[in-house]
Amino acid sequence: MEREMNHTVNVAVQVLPRSKDVDTYDLVDEAISIIDQSGIKYRVTPFETVMEGDYDQIMEIVKKIQLACYKAGAETAMTYVKIQTSSLSPVRIDDKMKKYD
């Protein structure tokens, strides 16, 4: 029997926008702002931001992140995405982090 993926996933995204005129950290702040405005649960870390939510919604956020960086002045951007899914249960940030909090 084929299992389906549970729709609550974790996605880690790292965007590395580049611009001759705009500071990289300012561009990354634009990306984080898009995530914040989405209303999904997320956690910013020094190298990436982890999001929790519906797979399709998060993939749309990843697209919006890239577009926001270009709108803010990036000439290029590399975006790295890691996805954790499960067919058995929702994937939650708190489940992985509770022993460290």
mmCIF file of the C-alpha atoms, coordinates in Angstrom:
data_MODEL
# 
_entry.id   MODEL 
# 
loop_
_atom_site.group_PDB 
_atom_site.id 
_atom_site.type_symbol 
_atom_site.label_atom_id 
_atom_site.label_alt_id 
_atom_site.label_comp_id 
_atom_site.label_asym_id 
_atom_site.label_entity_id 
_atom_site.label_seq_id 
_atom_site.pdbx_PDB_ins_code 
_atom_site.Cartn_x 
_atom_site.Cartn_y 
_atom_site.Cartn_z 
_atom_site.occupancy 
_atom_site.B_iso_or_equiv 
_atom_site.pdbx_formal_charge 
_atom_site.auth_seq_id 
_atom_site.auth_comp_id 
_atom_site.auth_asym_id 
_atom_site.auth_atom_id 
_atom_site.pdbx_PDB_model_num 
ATOM 1   C CA . MET A 1 1   ? 0.000  0.000  0.000  1.00 0.00 ? 1   MET A CA 1 
ATOM 2   C CA . GLU A 1 2   ? 1.334  3.412  -0.936 1.00 0.00 ? 2   GLU A CA 1 
ATOM 3   C CA . ARG A 1 3   ? 1.370  6.022  1.841  1.00 0.00 ? 3   ARG A CA 1 
ATOM 4   C CA . GLU A 1 4   ? 0.705  9.682  1.364  1.00 0.00 ? 4   GLU A CA 1 
ATOM 5   C CA . MET A 1 5   ? 2.805  12.456 2.832  1.00 0.00 ? 5   MET A CA 1 
ATOM 6   C CA . ASN A 1 6   ? 1.356  14.213 5.848  1.00 0.00 ? 6   ASN A CA 1 
ATOM 7   C CA . HIS A 1 7   ? 0.745  17.833 4.918  1.00 0.00 ? 7   HIS A CA 1 
ATOM 8   C CA . THR A 1 8   ? 2.454  19.420 7.946  1.00 0.00 ? 8   THR A CA 1 
ATOM 9   C CA . VAL A 1 9   ? 6.111  19.556 7.007  1.00 0.00 ? 9   VAL A CA 1 
ATOM 10  C CA . ASN A 1 10  ? 9.285  21.365 7.983  1.00 0.00 ? 10  ASN A CA 1 
ATOM 11  C CA . VAL A 1 11  ? 11.188 23.261 5.338  1.00 0.00 ? 11  VAL A CA 1 
ATOM 12  C CA . ALA A 1 12  ? 14.524 24.914 5.969  1.00 0.00 ? 12  ALA A CA 1 
ATOM 13  C CA . VAL A 1 13  ? 15.341 27.697 3.543  1.00 0.00 ? 13  VAL A CA 1 
ATOM 14  C CA . GLN A 1 14  ? 18.610 29.557 3.134  1.00 0.00 ? 14  GLN A CA 1 
ATOM 15  C CA . VAL A 1 15  ? 18.646 32.397 0.656  1.00 0.00 ? 15  VAL A CA 1 
ATOM 16  C CA . LEU A 1 16  ? 21.914 34.013 -0.392 1.00 0.00 ? 16  LEU A CA 1 
ATOM 17  C CA . PRO A 1 17  ? 21.013 37.120 -2.388 1.00 0.00 ? 17  PRO A CA 1 
ATOM 18  C CA . ARG A 1 18  ? 23.758 39.225 -3.944 1.00 0.00 ? 18  ARG A CA 1 
ATOM 19  C CA . SER A 1 19  ? 23.746 42.851 -4.920 1.00 0.00 ? 19  SER A CA 1 
ATOM 20  C CA . LYS A 1 20  ? 26.369 45.448 -5.741 1.00 0.00 ? 20  LYS A CA 1 
ATOM 21  C CA . ASP A 1 21  ? 24.286 48.179 -4.110 1.00 0.00 ? 21  ASP A CA 1 
ATOM 22  C CA . VAL A 1 22  ? 22.278 46.568 -1.281 1.00 0.00 ? 22  VAL A CA 1 
ATOM 23  C CA . ASP A 1 23  ? 23.688 44.901 1.827  1.00 0.00 ? 23  ASP A CA 1 
ATOM 24  C CA . THR A 1 24  ? 23.155 41.123 1.861  1.00 0.00 ? 24  THR A CA 1 
ATOM 25  C CA . TYR A 1 25  ? 21.709 41.190 5.380  1.00 0.00 ? 25  TYR A CA 1 
ATOM 26  C CA . ASP A 1 26  ? 19.135 43.773 4.307  1.00 0.00 ? 26  ASP A CA 1 
ATOM 27  C CA . LEU A 1 27  ? 18.069 41.464 1.492  1.00 0.00 ? 27  LEU A CA 1 
ATOM 28  C CA . VAL A 1 28  ? 17.852 38.487 3.857  1.00 0.00 ? 28  VAL A CA 1 
ATOM 29  C CA . ASP A 1 29  ? 15.712 40.622 6.180  1.00 0.00 ? 29  ASP A CA 1 
ATOM 30  C CA . GLU A 1 30  ? 13.309 41.085 3.266  1.00 0.00 ? 30  GLU A CA 1 
ATOM 31  C CA . ALA A 1 31  ? 13.102 37.299 2.904  1.00 0.00 ? 31  ALA A CA 1 
ATOM 32  C CA . ILE A 1 32  ? 12.417 36.836 6.615  1.00 0.00 ? 32  ILE A CA 1 
ATOM 33  C CA . SER A 1 33  ? 9.751  39.533 6.413  1.00 0.00 ? 33  SER A CA 1 
ATOM 34  C CA . ILE A 1 34  ? 7.906  37.504 3.768  1.00 0.00 ? 34  ILE A CA 1 
ATOM 35  C CA . ILE A 1 35  ? 7.957  34.473 6.066  1.00 0.00 ? 35  ILE A CA 1 
ATOM 36  C CA . ASP A 1 36  ? 6.761  36.555 9.019  1.00 0.00 ? 36  ASP A CA 1 
ATOM 37  C CA . GLN A 1 37  ? 3.904  38.069 7.013  1.00 0.00 ? 37  GLN A CA 1 
ATOM 38  C CA . SER A 1 38  ? 2.743  34.602 5.930  1.00 0.00 ? 38  SER A CA 1 
ATOM 39  C CA . GLY A 1 39  ? 1.583  33.767 9.452  1.00 0.00 ? 39  GLY A CA 1 
ATOM 40  C CA . ILE A 1 40  ? 3.161  30.313 9.487  1.00 0.00 ? 40  ILE A CA 1 
ATOM 41  C CA . LYS A 1 41  ? 5.290  29.054 12.365 1.00 0.00 ? 41  LYS A CA 1 
ATOM 42  C CA . TYR A 1 42  ? 9.009  29.583 11.804 1.00 0.00 ? 42  TYR A CA 1 
ATOM 43  C CA . ARG A 1 43  ? 12.339 29.777 13.562 1.00 0.00 ? 43  ARG A CA 1 
ATOM 44  C CA . VAL A 1 44  ? 15.262 31.917 12.374 1.00 0.00 ? 44  VAL A CA 1 
ATOM 45  C CA . THR A 1 45  ? 18.718 30.428 12.921 1.00 0.00 ? 45  THR A CA 1 
ATOM 46  C CA . PRO A 1 46  ? 22.139 31.826 11.995 1.00 0.00 ? 46  PRO A CA 1 
ATOM 47  C CA . PHE A 1 47  ? 22.298 29.965 8.681  1.00 0.00 ? 47  PHE A CA 1 
ATOM 48  C CA . GLU A 1 48  ? 18.702 29.283 7.635  1.00 0.00 ? 48  GLU A CA 1 
ATOM 49  C CA . THR A 1 49  ? 15.083 29.695 8.603  1.00 0.00 ? 49  THR A CA 1 
ATOM 50  C CA . VAL A 1 50  ? 12.906 26.677 9.376  1.00 0.00 ? 50  VAL A CA 1 
ATOM 51  C CA . MET A 1 51  ? 9.225  26.882 8.533  1.00 0.00 ? 51  MET A CA 1 
ATOM 52  C CA . GLU A 1 52  ? 6.383  24.601 9.653  1.00 0.00 ? 52  GLU A CA 1 
ATOM 53  C CA . GLY A 1 53  ? 3.160  24.214 7.758  1.00 0.00 ? 53  GLY A CA 1 
ATOM 54  C CA . ASP A 1 54  ? 1.420  22.934 4.680  1.00 0.00 ? 54  ASP A CA 1 
ATOM 55  C CA . TYR A 1 55  ? 3.835  21.805 1.961  1.00 0.00 ? 55  TYR A CA 1 
ATOM 56  C CA . ASP A 1 56  ? 2.207  23.746 -0.891 1.00 0.00 ? 56  ASP A CA 1 
ATOM 57  C CA . GLN A 1 57  ? 1.889  26.928 1.183  1.00 0.00 ? 57  GLN A CA 1 
ATOM 58  C CA . ILE A 1 58  ? 5.560  26.804 2.152  1.00 0.00 ? 58  ILE A CA 1 
ATOM 59  C CA . MET A 1 59  ? 6.687  26.224 -1.435 1.00 0.00 ? 59  MET A CA 1 
ATOM 60  C CA . GLU A 1 60  ? 4.744  29.342 -2.417 1.00 0.00 ? 60  GLU A CA 1 
ATOM 61  C CA . ILE A 1 61  ? 6.518  31.258 0.369  1.00 0.00 ? 61  ILE A CA 1 
ATOM 62  C CA . VAL A 1 62  ? 9.894  30.101 -0.994 1.00 0.00 ? 62  VAL A CA 1 
ATOM 63  C CA . LYS A 1 63  ? 8.943  31.573 -4.368 1.00 0.00 ? 63  LYS A CA 1 
ATOM 64  C CA . LYS A 1 64  ? 7.831  34.843 -2.739 1.00 0.00 ? 64  LYS A CA 1 
ATOM 65  C CA . ILE A 1 65  ? 11.136 35.006 -0.822 1.00 0.00 ? 65  ILE A CA 1 
ATOM 66  C CA . GLN A 1 66  ? 13.112 34.925 -4.041 1.00 0.00 ? 66  GLN A CA 1 
ATOM 67  C CA . LEU A 1 67  ? 10.899 37.533 -5.701 1.00 0.00 ? 67  LEU A CA 1 
ATOM 68  C CA . ALA A 1 68  ? 11.141 39.823 -2.653 1.00 0.00 ? 68  ALA A CA 1 
ATOM 69  C CA . CYS A 1 69  ? 14.937 39.691 -2.769 1.00 0.00 ? 69  CYS A CA 1 
ATOM 70  C CA . TYR A 1 70  ? 14.938 40.724 -6.428 1.00 0.00 ? 70  TYR A CA 1 
ATOM 71  C CA . LYS A 1 71  ? 12.415 43.478 -5.760 1.00 0.00 ? 71  LYS A CA 1 
ATOM 72  C CA . ALA A 1 72  ? 14.664 44.757 -2.952 1.00 0.00 ? 72  ALA A CA 1 
ATOM 73  C CA . GLY A 1 73  ? 17.665 44.987 -5.273 1.00 0.00 ? 73  GLY A CA 1 
ATOM 74  C CA . ALA A 1 74  ? 19.319 41.571 -5.549 1.00 0.00 ? 74  ALA A CA 1 
ATOM 75  C CA . GLU A 1 75  ? 20.909 40.792 -8.891 1.00 0.00 ? 75  GLU A CA 1 
ATOM 76  C CA . THR A 1 76  ? 21.249 37.065 -8.170 1.00 0.00 ? 76  THR A CA 1 
ATOM 77  C CA . ALA A 1 77  ? 20.210 34.671 -5.442 1.00 0.00 ? 77  ALA A CA 1 
ATOM 78  C CA . MET A 1 78  ? 21.033 31.122 -4.475 1.00 0.00 ? 78  MET A CA 1 
ATOM 79  C CA . THR A 1 79  ? 18.287 29.432 -2.493 1.00 0.00 ? 79  THR A CA 1 
ATOM 80  C CA . TYR A 1 80  ? 18.834 26.173 -0.650 1.00 0.00 ? 80  TYR A CA 1 
ATOM 81  C CA . VAL A 1 81  ? 15.844 24.177 0.571  1.00 0.00 ? 81  VAL A CA 1 
ATOM 82  C CA . LYS A 1 82  ? 15.690 21.160 2.905  1.00 0.00 ? 82  LYS A CA 1 
ATOM 83  C CA . ILE A 1 83  ? 12.370 19.395 3.393  1.00 0.00 ? 83  ILE A CA 1 
ATOM 84  C CA . GLN A 1 84  ? 11.335 16.964 6.120  1.00 0.00 ? 84  GLN A CA 1 
ATOM 85  C CA . THR A 1 85  ? 8.088  15.068 5.533  1.00 0.00 ? 85  THR A CA 1 
ATOM 86  C CA . SER A 1 86  ? 6.386  12.087 7.130  1.00 0.00 ? 86  SER A CA 1 
ATOM 87  C CA . SER A 1 87  ? 3.649  9.719  6.066  1.00 0.00 ? 87  SER A CA 1 
ATOM 88  C CA . LEU A 1 88  ? 2.935  8.868  9.709  1.00 0.00 ? 88  LEU A CA 1 
ATOM 89  C CA . SER A 1 89  ? 2.546  12.167 11.552 1.00 0.00 ? 89  SER A CA 1 
ATOM 90  C CA . PRO A 1 90  ? 2.919  15.924 11.236 1.00 0.00 ? 90  PRO A CA 1 
ATOM 91  C CA . VAL A 1 91  ? 6.501  17.188 11.277 1.00 0.00 ? 91  VAL A CA 1 
ATOM 92  C CA . ARG A 1 92  ? 6.797  19.870 13.946 1.00 0.00 ? 92  ARG A CA 1 
ATOM 93  C CA . ILE A 1 93  ? 9.625  22.168 14.973 1.00 0.00 ? 93  ILE A CA 1 
ATOM 94  C CA . ASP A 1 94  ? 8.767  21.797 18.665 1.00 0.00 ? 94  ASP A CA 1 
ATOM 95  C CA . ASP A 1 95  ? 9.029  18.011 18.541 1.00 0.00 ? 95  ASP A CA 1 
ATOM 96  C CA . LYS A 1 96  ? 12.642 18.297 17.388 1.00 0.00 ? 96  LYS A CA 1 
ATOM 97  C CA . MET A 1 97  ? 13.639 21.246 19.562 1.00 0.00 ? 97  MET A CA 1 
ATOM 98  C CA . LYS A 1 98  ? 11.886 20.692 22.918 1.00 0.00 ? 98  LYS A CA 1 
ATOM 99  C CA . LYS A 1 99  ? 14.896 19.056 24.545 1.00 0.00 ? 99  LYS A CA 1 
ATOM 100 C CA . TYR A 1 100 ? 17.029 22.124 23.692 1.00 0.00 ? 100 TYR A CA 1 
ATOM 101 C CA . ASP A 1 101 ? 14.598 24.829 24.787 1.00 0.00 ? 101 ASP A CA 1 
# 
